[in-house]
Amino acid sequence: MSILVVGSVAFDTVTTPFGEGKEVLGGSATHFSVSASFWTKVKLVAVVGDDFTPAHRRPLLEHDVDLGGLVVAPGRTFRWVGKYGYDLNVANTLDTQLGVFAHFSPVVPEPWRETPVVFLANIDPDLQADVLDQVRGPKLVAADTMNYWIDSKPESLKRLLARVDVVLMNDAEVRQLTKEPNLVRAASAIRSWGPSMVVVKRGEHGVLVFAGEGAFALPGFPLEEVLDPTGAGDAFAGGFMGYLARAGAVSSDSMRRAMVYGAAMGSYAVAGFGVRGFEGISHADVTARVREFTDLTHVPAAEPIE
């Protein structure tokens, strides 16, 4: 099944203790699209400025992302400037220039309105709801959000959650939205509002998913080098949703496998600035990393203790 993604395409300038990337291709929809494209066809709806050149399109086109919904508006593409210290879970925003993104009103092309899987990347929850008003009968809808929308539009966000199947947030956002310090109770509260699955992203510490009658946890992949964590969560979402779209159904087993594929894609994302971490990565590479994850998390059956 193909995926429709709506979100941001941006130029990021990122400084970490390990280097700097200047005006690299980023944005939530970009990271998601490149990651998900390893598993299924991705249709991208976003807006960029007239400074977005054919060279900027190339990484998306090389991954066969359909740019039929990418609107070019007069003005400058969204820009974000951030800095990380040695705690790579914390980003310090130094500058944000919304540019044409400030007036983004997503329009889903008519032929795409029956796309079976929809991912609402991190944008205004009212705009996310508007996208859902445009699509017809999707089989699976997932949404991401952030602390800004939790603070500024909590009721809009809760109305949106009633319409989605999967929500992805980091652990701080889950606690912030529910005002509940315990993640288990917090996830239960969110599921009572509508989503059947809550994916809690925990940065380098991995991911925790609440679905059905229980939960499933996966550690972060141990890496010797992390250059840029920006977009890792979106890359995880791309691998996660891309695998589920490829599987064609959501079950306990497919969900757990999707987490591993998502974590594998996130581990590649942090290896370069912007989407450069995916350069030269093949399906065989991803398959090998998934096997490494399987070995990392495998626990042999315990022998009975007499």
C-alpha positions as CSV (number, residue, x, y, z in Angstrom):
1,M,0.0,0.0,0.0
2,S,1.3,3.5,-0.8
3,I,1.6,6.3,1.8
4,L,0.5,9.9,1.6
5,V,2.6,12.2,3.9
6,V,1.9,15.8,4.7
7,G,4.4,17.9,6.5
8,S,7.4,20.2,6.2
9,V,10.3,20.3,3.8
10,A,13.0,22.6,5.1
11,F,16.7,23.7,5.1
12,D,18.3,22.9,8.4
13,T,21.5,24.3,9.8
14,V,22.6,22.0,12.6
15,T,25.7,22.2,14.9
16,T,26.6,19.2,17.1
17,P,29.8,18.4,19.0
18,F,30.7,16.3,16.0
19,G,30.3,18.7,13.1
20,E,28.0,21.1,11.3
21,G,25.6,20.9,8.4
22,K,24.6,24.2,6.7
23,E,21.3,24.4,5.0
24,V,21.0,20.7,4.5
25,L,17.8,19.2,3.2
26,G,15.5,18.5,6.2
27,G,12.0,18.8,7.5
28,S,9.6,16.2,8.9
29,A,8.1,15.1,5.6
30,T,11.5,14.9,4.0
31,H,13.0,12.5,6.6
32,F,9.8,10.4,6.7
33,S,9.6,10.2,2.9
34,V,13.2,9.1,2.3
35,S,12.9,6.5,5.1
36,A,9.5,5.1,4.0
37,S,10.5,5.0,0.4
38,F,12.6,1.9,1.1
39,W,9.4,-0.1,1.6
40,T,6.6,1.5,-0.4
41,K,5.6,4.3,-2.8
42,V,5.4,7.7,-1.0
43,K,3.3,10.7,-2.1
44,L,4.5,14.0,-0.6
45,V,2.4,17.1,0.1
46,A,4.3,20.1,1.2
47,V,5.3,23.6,0.3
48,V,8.7,25.1,-0.6
49,G,9.9,28.5,-1.8
50,D,11.3,29.5,-5.2
51,D,14.8,29.0,-3.8
52,F,14.2,25.2,-3.8
53,T,16.3,24.1,-6.8
54,P,16.4,20.9,-8.9
55,A,19.4,19.9,-6.8
56,H,17.3,20.1,-3.7
57,R,14.7,17.8,-5.2
58,R,17.3,15.2,-6.3
59,P,17.5,13.2,-3.0
60,L,13.8,12.8,-2.9
61,L,13.6,11.9,-6.6
62,E,16.4,9.4,-6.2
63,H,14.2,7.6,-3.7
64,D,11.3,7.7,-6.1
65,V,9.2,10.0,-3.9
66,D,6.2,11.4,-5.8
67,L,6.5,15.2,-5.7
68,G,3.1,15.8,-7.4
69,G,1.9,17.5,-4.2
70,L,5.0,19.7,-3.6
71,V,3.9,23.3,-4.2
72,V,6.4,26.0,-5.0
73,A,5.3,29.3,-3.6
74,P,7.0,32.8,-4.0
75,G,9.4,33.3,-1.2
76,R,11.9,31.4,0.9
77,T,11.7,27.8,2.0
78,F,11.3,27.1,5.7
79,R,14.6,27.2,7.6
80,W,15.6,26.0,11.1
81,V,18.9,26.6,12.9
82,G,19.7,24.4,15.9
83,K,22.5,23.3,18.2
84,Y,23.0,20.2,20.2
85,G,25.4,19.6,23.1
86,Y,26.6,16.1,24.2
87,D,23.0,15.3,25.2
88,L,21.8,14.7,21.7
89,N,18.2,14.3,23.0
90,V,18.0,18.0,23.5
91,A,17.9,20.5,20.6
92,N,18.4,24.2,21.2
93,T,16.6,26.2,18.6
94,L,18.7,29.3,17.6
95,D,16.5,30.6,14.7
96,T,13.3,29.7,12.9
97,Q,12.3,31.3,9.6
98,L,8.9,29.9,8.5
99,G,9.0,31.5,5.0
100,V,6.3,30.1,2.8
101,F,5.5,27.5,5.4
102,A,3.8,30.2,7.5
103,H,0.9,30.2,5.0
104,F,0.9,26.4,4.2
105,S,-2.6,25.1,3.5
106,P,-2.2,21.6,2.3
107,V,-4.2,20.4,-0.7
108,V,-4.2,16.7,-1.5
109,P,-4.3,16.1,-5.2
110,E,-7.5,14.5,-6.2
111,P,-6.0,11.3,-7.5
112,W,-4.2,10.8,-4.1
113,R,-7.3,11.2,-1.9
114,E,-7.9,7.4,-1.8
115,T,-4.3,6.6,-0.7
116,P,-4.7,3.8,1.9
117,V,-2.1,4.9,4.4
118,V,-1.8,8.5,5.6
119,F,1.0,10.0,7.8
120,L,0.4,13.5,9.2
121,A,3.8,14.7,10.1
122,N,4.3,17.5,12.6
123,I,2.3,20.5,11.6
124,D,-0.7,22.5,13.1
125,P,-3.3,19.9,14.2
126,D,-6.0,22.0,12.5
127,L,-4.1,21.5,9.2
128,Q,-3.7,17.8,10.0
129,A,-7.5,17.6,10.5
130,D,-8.1,19.4,7.2
131,V,-6.0,16.8,5.4
132,L,-8.2,14.0,6.9
133,D,-11.3,15.9,5.6
134,Q,-9.8,15.6,2.1
135,V,-8.9,11.9,2.1
136,R,-11.5,9.1,1.6
137,G,-11.5,5.9,3.7
138,P,-7.9,5.4,4.6
139,K,-7.0,2.0,6.1
140,L,-4.4,3.4,8.5
141,V,-3.8,7.0,9.7
142,A,-0.9,8.0,11.9
143,A,0.0,11.5,13.3
144,D,3.1,13.1,14.9
145,T,3.1,16.3,17.0
146,M,5.3,18.4,19.2
147,N,5.3,20.4,22.4
148,Y,4.4,23.6,20.7
149,W,1.0,22.3,19.5
150,I,0.4,20.6,22.9
151,D,0.9,24.0,24.5
152,S,-0.9,26.2,22.0
153,K,-3.7,23.9,20.6
154,P,-4.4,21.1,23.1
155,E,-8.1,20.8,22.3
156,S,-7.5,20.8,18.5
157,L,-4.9,18.1,19.0
158,K,-7.3,16.0,21.1
159,R,-10.0,16.3,18.4
160,L,-7.4,15.1,15.9
161,L,-6.4,12.1,18.0
162,A,-9.9,10.9,18.0
163,R,-9.6,10.4,14.2
164,V,-6.2,8.6,14.0
165,D,-5.1,5.0,14.5
166,V,-1.5,5.7,15.6
167,V,0.1,8.6,17.3
168,L,3.8,9.1,17.7
169,M,5.3,11.4,20.4
170,N,8.4,11.5,22.5
171,D,8.2,10.7,26.2
172,A,8.2,14.3,27.4
173,E,5.3,15.2,25.0
174,V,3.3,12.2,26.2
175,R,3.6,13.4,29.8
176,Q,3.0,17.0,28.8
177,L,-0.2,16.2,26.9
178,T,-1.7,14.0,29.6
179,K,-0.2,15.7,32.7
180,E,0.6,12.2,33.8
181,P,4.3,11.3,34.8
182,N,3.8,7.6,34.4
183,L,4.1,6.6,30.8
184,V,1.9,3.5,31.1
185,R,-1.0,5.5,32.5
186,A,-0.3,8.4,30.1
187,A,-0.4,6.1,27.1
188,S,-3.6,4.6,28.4
189,A,-5.2,8.1,28.6
190,I,-4.2,8.9,25.0
191,R,-5.6,5.6,23.8
192,S,-8.9,6.4,25.5
193,W,-9.2,9.5,23.3
194,G,-9.0,7.5,20.1
195,P,-5.7,6.0,18.9
196,S,-5.4,2.3,19.1
197,M,-1.6,2.5,19.2
198,V,0.7,5.0,21.0
199,V,4.4,5.1,19.9
200,V,6.6,6.7,22.5
201,K,10.0,7.8,21.1
202,R,12.8,7.9,23.6
203,G,15.7,9.1,21.5
204,E,18.9,7.1,22.1
205,H,17.0,5.0,24.7
206,G,14.8,3.5,22.0
207,V,11.0,3.3,21.6
208,L,8.0,2.0,23.5
209,V,4.7,1.0,21.8
210,F,1.4,0.5,23.6
211,A,-1.1,-1.4,21.6
212,G,-3.7,-4.1,22.2
213,E,-3.5,-5.5,25.7
214,G,0.2,-4.7,26.3
215,A,3.4,-2.9,25.4
216,F,6.6,-3.6,23.5
217,A,9.9,-2.0,24.0
218,L,13.0,-1.7,21.8
219,P,16.3,-0.2,22.7
220,G,18.2,2.3,20.6
221,F,20.8,0.7,18.3
222,P,24.3,1.2,19.8
223,L,26.3,3.4,17.4
224,E,29.9,4.5,17.5
225,E,29.2,7.7,15.8
226,V,26.1,10.0,15.8
227,L,26.4,13.2,13.8
228,D,22.9,14.7,13.7
229,P,19.8,13.4,15.6
230,T,17.5,15.9,13.8
231,G,14.9,13.9,11.9
232,A,15.6,10.6,13.6
233,G,12.1,10.4,14.9
234,D,10.7,11.1,11.5
235,A,13.0,8.5,9.9
236,F,11.8,6.0,12.6
237,A,8.2,6.8,11.6
238,G,9.0,6.3,8.0
239,G,10.5,2.9,8.5
240,F,7.7,2.0,10.9
241,M,4.8,3.1,8.7
242,G,6.6,2.0,5.5
243,Y,6.9,-1.5,6.8
244,L,3.2,-1.6,7.9
245,A,2.1,-0.3,4.5
246,R,4.3,-3.0,2.9
247,A,2.8,-5.7,5.2
248,G,-0.7,-4.6,4.2
249,A,-2.1,-5.3,7.7
250,V,-1.5,-4.4,11.3
251,S,-1.1,-7.3,13.8
252,S,0.9,-7.7,16.9
253,D,3.7,-9.4,15.0
254,S,3.8,-6.9,12.1
255,M,3.8,-4.0,14.6
256,R,6.8,-5.4,16.4
257,R,8.6,-6.1,13.2
258,A,7.7,-2.5,12.0
259,M,9.3,-1.2,15.2
260,V,12.6,-2.9,14.3
261,Y,12.5,-1.6,10.8
262,G,11.7,1.9,12.1
263,A,14.6,1.8,14.6
264,A,17.0,0.6,11.8
265,M,16.0,3.6,9.6
266,G,16.4,5.9,12.6
267,S,19.9,4.6,13.2
268,Y,20.9,5.4,9.6
269,A,19.4,8.9,9.8
270,V,21.7,10.0,12.6
271,A,24.8,9.0,10.7
272,G,24.7,12.2,8.5
273,F,23.4,15.8,8.5
274,G,20.0,16.1,6.9
275,V,19.1,13.1,4.9
276,R,22.7,12.3,4.0
277,G,22.8,9.4,6.4
278,F,20.8,7.4,3.9
279,E,23.3,8.0,1.0
280,G,24.5,4.7,-0.4
281,I,22.2,2.6,1.9
282,S,20.7,-0.4,0.2
283,H,17.9,-2.8,1.2
284,A,20.6,-5.4,1.9
285,D,22.2,-2.9,4.4
286,V,18.9,-2.4,6.1
287,T,18.2,-6.2,6.2
288,A,21.6,-6.7,7.8
289,R,20.9,-4.1,10.5
290,V,17.5,-5.6,11.2
291,R,19.3,-8.9,11.8
292,E,21.7,-7.1,14.2
293,F,18.7,-5.7,16.0
294,T,17.2,-9.2,16.3
295,D,20.5,-10.5,17.8
296,L,20.7,-7.5,20.1
297,T,17.2,-8.1,21.6
298,H,17.1,-11.9,21.5
299,V,16.7,-13.5,24.9
300,P,17.0,-17.3,25.0
301,A,14.3,-19.2,26.8
302,A,15.2,-19.4,30.5
303,E,16.1,-22.7,32.0
304,P,14.1,-23.7,35.0
305,I,15.9,-23.0,38.3
306,E,15.7,-25.9,40.7
